[in-house]
């Protein structure tokens, strides 16, 4: 039997252990190949500005994916090598040279990597059309794509992943030279360091997380903490969150389990004592891994929830700053369509006001124009200046009381006008008339000097349905400063759609990787626990009790980082929502539900695999 034949046989025998590893790697290759295909796609190139945007997003995302996949593959290989060290020791004991064993491990890992690469490339080629269709749907584009083969994407994907697999294979080759024979035989029994849990450490862990959450929810502009720490604040929050997560796993949960063990009524019921004892070991031994997984989960949930939230609120973002379907400066243009709900012609004066050695530009309209525009937009807080000739209304869509400087009065042509009310929303399309607007009583308006211009606004029944009309109007030379709600909506949809596409698939890759890491960990420990469960079976413990203790232990290992990641993500997304003054709860809950669902599937796969492993060899 040749070395190659032995490598193939070993892979077949260990396929159940490599299954999820290969699956997660193949999926990563598919996603990377899709990103590379999009980056080099001729179909994307015809989208002009969108092409540069998509290619930039895909290039950055592909780089992040490569870094993460490389770390995941290197991390996963440490578990496989730990599992195989006894086998390697046996080869050495039988007289096989270290160099030969090293080549065997090298061939095995390269064969697994190249097989995953081949499968991923083939599936990626066939699935790339589906992913392209998903991207175009998210971006709101209706285009027919050709099923094209991208040689550049193939070469880029092969080079990147071949290099990753080559490095991991060389590391496997070096394993045999790093350990003595006795170390290899006992490697499976060597766990990670197990720091002792103390009450003070548990309290510090809880207080650290509370402090991190409190800092994260502080207002950016009014918080004293932000003034003190400045740009270092996000790093402080992240550092406290990671430290608190580690202490939670390493001390808080351990302290809670030790407390439960001391309660005789609970500890001596069924296998509770054994369950708690094994959980103590697993949580202590895997505290670093669980911290990494909780942090990655929080990052994925936060990024994915924020991107999905922005995509979900695209309509709101458009309507907030582009309230009219169409608006332009210049002559009137007759639109003959049944869908027209309102056509408004109005006059605007452009004035400059000196304020604290600064000149500010304002658009000024009279009370009648304001009332007409506000009623068309269904404003329910229209204020009249009929009895307040010496006052004005201020409309500033970008006003935010958290950081905007308050203005009590405005001096126009030597006369001071107190501001009666401030509206923090748009009455004009921001692309046509950007900036703040003043509303003045009709007679006072007529006496103002300043450049006067005529504007026109059109409100349609559903602005999204009139893309063709928007393109027609945009090509009309006489319409200056033309703005369109549907054009703005399409631009935002393309941007947020591309981000959602990338965020969703990267999030899924991260989720598969973190779930696989826990699976590998638990399968390694299942091999170590065979004898313990064999003894339980021999003394009469039922299968039902054994299944129950496995479910409880796996449930804690899976649920602890998931719940903590969801909690971290929730706090981060609340801070994000408060910063943008947007309600993101609906998309956030959907995103979290999808994340938890995939994680739950991993839980059931791990429980099944763990139970099957401990019941091997007649146990």
N, C-alpha and C positions, 0 to 999 in steps of 0.2 A: 504493500500500500504506500503510495507516494504521499508527500507532505500536503500536496493539493487535495488528494482524496480524503485525507484525514481532516483537513480544514472543512471540506464540504460536509463530511459526516458529523463533525462537531456542531456545525451550524444547524443542520437538520434536527439533531438531538436537542438543541437548545432553542428551537424556533419559538416555543411558547413563551420563553423569557424575552426573546428579541421582538416579539410581535408588536407590542405597543411602541417600542423604540423605533422600529422600522416604519410603523404607521405614522408616528409623529414626524419623523425625518422626511418621509415621502411627502407628507402634506406641506412641510416647510419648503421642500424643493418645488412643489407645484405652485405655491404662492410666489416664491422668488422668480420662477420661470414666467409666471403671469405678469409680475411687475416688470421684468426685463422685456417681455413681449410688448407691453404697453409703452414702455420707454422708447422702443425702437419701431413701433407700429407706424406704418404709412397712413393708416386710417386716422390715427390720432393727430398726425402732423397736419392734416387738412383743416384742423380746427383753429389754426392761427394762435391767438392769445391763449386759448384753452390748452393748446398743445404744450406750450411752455410751462403752464401751470401744472398740468398733469405730469409731465416729464420730471419737473422739479420735485413734486410730491413722491413720485415713484422712485426716483433715484435716492432721495433721503430715506424713504421707507425700506428700500432694498438694503441699504447700508445697516440700518438698525436691525433688520431681520438677520443679516449675516452675522453680526456680533452676537445676537441672542442665540441663534442656532448653534454657533460655534461653542458658546458656553454650555448650552444644553447637551450637545454631543460629548464634549469633554467631561461634563459632570456625570452623564449617564454611563460613560465608559468606566468611571471609577467604581461604580457598583458592579458592573459586569466583571471587571478584573478582580474585585474582592470576592465575588462568587466563584471565580475560576481558579483562585490561587491554590486551593487544595489539589485541583486537577494538575496544575503546573508543577506542584511539588511532587506529585506521583510520577510525572514524566521524568523529573530529575532523579528520583529514587530508582527508577528503572534504567538509568544510565544514559538518557537522552541528553545531548549537549545543550547548554544554555542558548547557544546561537541558533540551533535547530528549533528549540521551543520558541525563541523570539520570533523567528521567521514564521512559525505556525500561527502565533497570535497576530502577527502583521498581516499574513494572508487572510485570516478569518475576518479581521476588521475591514480590510480593503474590499473583500468580496461582499460583505454586508453593505458597505458604503456605496460601492459601484452598482450593486443590485438596486439599492434604494434610489440611486441617481437615475438609473435606466427606467425604473418604474415611474418615478416622479416626472421625468422628462416626457415619457409617452403619455401619461395621464394629463400632464400639464398642456401638452400639445392639443389634445382633444377637448380639455376643459377650458382652455383659454378663451374660446369663442363664447362659452357660457359666462365666464367672468367678465368679458368685454361687454356682453349684453347687460349684465347686472350693473356695471359701471355706467353705461349709457342711460339705463333706466333711472339710476340715482341722480344722474346729472340732467335728466329731463331732455335728453337728445333722442331724436328719432332718425337713426341712420342705419343703413344696411352695410354690414361689415363683411368683407371677404375672408374666407378661411385661409389665411396666409401663413407660411412657414418662415420664421425669423431666424436666420442663421446667426446673427449677432447675439440674439437672446440665448441660443443654444450654447454658443462658445463661452459667453459670459457665465452662464449657470454651471457648465462643466468645469471651468477653471476655478470658480469660487469653491464649489463643493468638493472637487477633487483635492484641492489644497487642504480643506478642513479634514477630510477623511485621511489624507496622508499624514497630517500632524497627529491625529488621534491614533493612527496605526503605529507610528514611530514611538509614541508614548507607551503603547501596549508592548512593543518590542523591548523597551527598556525595563519593563517591570521585572523580568526575570533576573536582571543584574542588580536590582535594588534591595533584594531581600535574601536572607539566609533561608535554608531549607526548613528549619524549625519555625521560622516566621511565617512562611507560606502555609504550613499546616495549621497554624493557629490564627491566621489572619481573619477568618470568618468570625472568630470569637472576640476580636478586638473591636470594641465599640468606641464611640466618640467620648470625649471627656464629659463627665457628669457633675457639673457644679451643684453644690448643696443648696437647697432652698431654705431661705430664712425669712421670717416674718418681715424684717426690715427691708429685705430685697423685694418682697411682694408689694409692700406699701409704696416703695420707690417706683416700682413698675406702674402701678395704678396712677400715682400722682404725676408721673412723667407723661402718660397718655392724656390725662386730664389737662395738663399744662399745654401739650401740643395741640389738642382740640381747641382750647381757649384762645391760643394765639392764632390759630387758623381762622377762627370766626371773628377776629377783631376787624373793625372797619379800617380800610386801607388809609383813609385820609384823616380820621379823627383819633385813631388809636395812639396812645403814648408809646406802646411797644414798637410800632412801625417807625415812629420818629426816632427812637433810640437806636434800633438795629438796622433800619433802612433796608438796603438790598440783601443784607445777610439774613433777613427774616425767613424767607422760604427755606434756606439751608438749615436754619435752626429748627424749624417745624419738622422738616424731614428727618433730621438727626434725632430729635426727641421721639418721633413716631417709631423709628426703627429701634431705638434703645428701649422704649416702652414695650414694643412688641416682643423683643427678645426676653425682657424681664417677665413679661406676662407668661410666656411659654416656659421659661426656665425656673420661675419662682412662684408666680401666682397660681398656675394650674397645679404645680407640684404641691404647693401648700394646701390647696383645696383637697387634692386626692389624699394627702397624708391625714387631713382632718377627717375625711370620710372613713379611712381605714380604722381610725380610732373609735368609730361608732359601732359597737358590737352588733346592734340590731340590724344594721345595714351590711356590715362586712361579712357576717357569717350566713348571709342569705345567698344560696346558690353558689355561683363562682365569682361573686362580687369582689372578694378579697384578692383572688388571682387577677381579675380584670383590672382592679385598681393598681396592683403591684406591677403588672406588665405595662400599663399606661404610664406609670411613673418612669419606668426605664425608657420607654419609647419617646415620651415627650422630652425627657432630659437629654437623651442621646440625639434627638432630632430637633433640638431647639433652634439651632442655626438654620436648618433647612426649612422649618416651619416659618421662621421669621422672614426668610427670603421669599417664600411662597406667598405669605400674607402681604408683603410689600409689593411684589409683582402683581398680585391680584388687585390691590388697591390702586396701583398705577394704571392697570388695564381698565378697571371699572371707571376710574376718574376720567381718563383720556377718552374712552369709548362713550361714556355717558355725556361728556361735554360735547363731543363731536355730534353724537346723535341728537342731543338737545338743540344744537345750532341748526342742524338739518331740519328737525321737527318744527322749529320756529321760524323757518324761512319766510313764510307768509307774513308773520307778525313783524319781522325785521323790515320787510319791504313796505308794508302799510304804514309803519311808524315814520318813515322818512320820505316815502313816495305816496302820499295819500290820494293823488289823482291819477287816473289811468294814463292820461297824456297831458303835458303842459309845455308850452313854448312861448317864445317872445317873437313878435312880428305880426304880420297880417293874419286875419282870420282865415281858417281853412275849413271848408264845409265837409263834414263827415256824414255821409248818408248811410245810416245803418240803424236798424231797429233796436240794436243793443245800447244805443246812446241814452243814458239816463239824464244827463245834464250837460249843458254847454255854457261856460261862463267866460265873459269878456270883462277885463278889469284893468285898472291903471295903477301903476306902482311908481312912487318917487324914491330916488336914491339920494340919501343925504349923508353928510359926514358930521360927526359930533366930536368935539374935543373933550376929553375926560382924563384929568390928571396927566397932562402933557402927552396924551395919546389920542390919536384919531381913530374913531370907530365908525364903521359903515353900517347903516341901517336901511332897510327897506321900509317905506311908510305907506300905509293904506288908510282909507277913511273908514268910519264906522259902518257905512252901508255895505262896502265891499267885504269887510270882515264878517258881517252878519250873513251875507249871501254865501260866502265860502264856508263858514262854520256850519250853517244849516245844511248845505250839500254834504258835508262830511259827518253829519249827525252828531255834532257836539251838543252836549246837554248842559253845558255851563257857560253859555254865551252871556257876556256882561255888556251892558249898554253904557255909553258915555254921554247920553243925551243931557244929563244933568251934571256932567263932570267935564265941562269944556276945557278945564285947565289940567286935566289928567290924561294919561295914556295907558294903553295896555301893551305889555311886552310879550312877544311870542318867540321863544328860543328853543328849538328842538334839541339842542345839545346842553341845555341847562340842567345841572345836577347840583342840588343844594349841598351835597357832600364836599364838592371841591370848586364849584363855580362861585365867583365873587358876587355877592348880592348887590343889586343896584336899586337904590331907593328913588332916584329921580334922574331925569335926563334934561340937559339944557340944549334947546333947539333955537337957533337964531337969537340968542340972548335971553330967551324965556325958559324958566325952569318948569318942567312938567313932572309932577310926582307920578310914580308908577302905581296904578290902581290894582293891577293883578298881573301875575306872570303865568304864562302857559308854557309848560315844558313839553310841547309836542309840535308837530309840523302842520302848518296851514298851506304851505307851498311844497312842491316837489323840490327836495334839497339840491338836485342836480341842475335845476333851472334857476332857482333863487336861493342860493346857499347863504346862511347867516340868519341873524335875528331880524324880527319884524316889529314895527311899532304901529299901533292902531290909534288914530287921532280923530277927534270929532270932525264931522264933515266940513263945517265952515272953516275951522282952523286949518284943516288939510288944504283947502283951496288957496289959502294965503301963504303956504309954504313955497319957498323956492327950491329948486333942485331938478336934477335930470328926471324927466318923466318918460315912461315906456309903457307900451300896451302889451298885455299878456293874455293868453287864452288857456283855459283848462277844460278838459273833457272827462266825464266820468262814465265808464261803461258798466254794464250789468255784471260782467265777470272778466276782469282784466286779463286773466290767464289765457282766455280763448282768442285773443286778438293779436297774436304774434305777427301774422302776415300784415295786418293794418299798421302795426308798429314799425315794421321794416319799411313799409311804403312811406309813412310820414317821416321817418328818419332820413330818407333819401331826398326829401323835398328841401331844396336850397333856401327857400324863403323862411323856413321855420328855424329860428335861432334858439340856441340853448334848449334844444328839444330833449325832453325826458319822458321815459316810458316805464310804467310799473311792470309790465310783462318783460321788458328787456332787462330791467334790474333784477327781476325774479329769476330769470334764466341765468344771469351771471352768478348770482348767489347760489343757485341750485347746482351749477357746475362746480363751483368751488367747494361748497359743503358736501356735495355728493361724492366728489373725488376723495375728500378727507374721510367721509364715512366709510367708503369702500376700503380704503387703506386701514383705517382704525379697526374696522370689523374683522378683517382677515388677519391683521397683526395680533389683535386681541385673541382670536381663535387659536393662532399658533402659540401664543404665550400660555393660553389655557391648556392646550394639549400637552405642552412641554411640562408645565407645573404639575398637571395631573399625572403625567407619566413618571415624573420624579418620585412622587409619593408612591405610585404603584411599584416602581423598582425597589424603593426602600422597604416597603411592606413584604414584597416577595423574597427579598434577601433575608429579612427577619423571620419569615415563615419557614425557610429552610432551617434556620437555627432553632426554631421552636418545635420541630417535628417530634423530637424525643419527649418534650414536656407534654404535648397533647397525646402522645402514645401512652404515656403513663396514666393520664387521666382516663383514657379509654379503658385501660386494663383494670382500673379500680372501680369501673362502673359508671362513669360520667356519661350521660346520654348525649346523642348527637344534637338534640335540641338545645341543651345547655351550652355545648361547644359552639354551636352556630350563634347563640345569643351573645356569648362573650366576644366572639370574632366581630359581630356586628357592632357591639358597643365600642370596642377598641378602634376599629376602622372608622366608626362614626366620629369619635373624638378627634382622631388624626386628620380627618377630612374637614369636619365642621369647624374646628378651632381656627385654622388659617382662613377658611372661607368667610366665616362670620366676622372675624377681625378685619379682613380685607374689605368686606362690605361696609363695616362701620367706618373704617378709614376713608373709603370712597364716598360714603354719604356725607361725612363732615367736609371733605374737600369740595364736593359738588354743591353743598349748601353755601360754602364760601364763594364758589364760582357764580352761583345764581344771584347771591346778594351783590356781588361786584357788578354784574351785568344788568341787575334789576329785571331778571327774567324768571318766569316760572318754568322750571325744567323737570318737574316731578314726574309727569307722565312718561316722557322718553327715558328718564333715568330708571324708573321702576321696570319698564320693559327690558332695558339693557341688563339690569341686575337679575331679573328673572331668567333671561336667556343664559347668562353666565352661571347662575346657580344650577340650572337644568343640566348643562353639560358636565358640571362638576359632580352632580348627583349620579350621572351615568358612570363616571369614573369610579365613584364609590361602590356601586353595585358590581362593576367589573373586578375591582380589587377584592371585595369580600368573597366573591366566587372563586377567584384565583387563590386567595389565601387559604380558604377552606379546602380546596382541592389539593393544595400543596401539603398541608398538615395531615391529610388522610392518605397520602401515598405510602407505599411499601407495607400494605396490609394493616395500617393503623386504624 
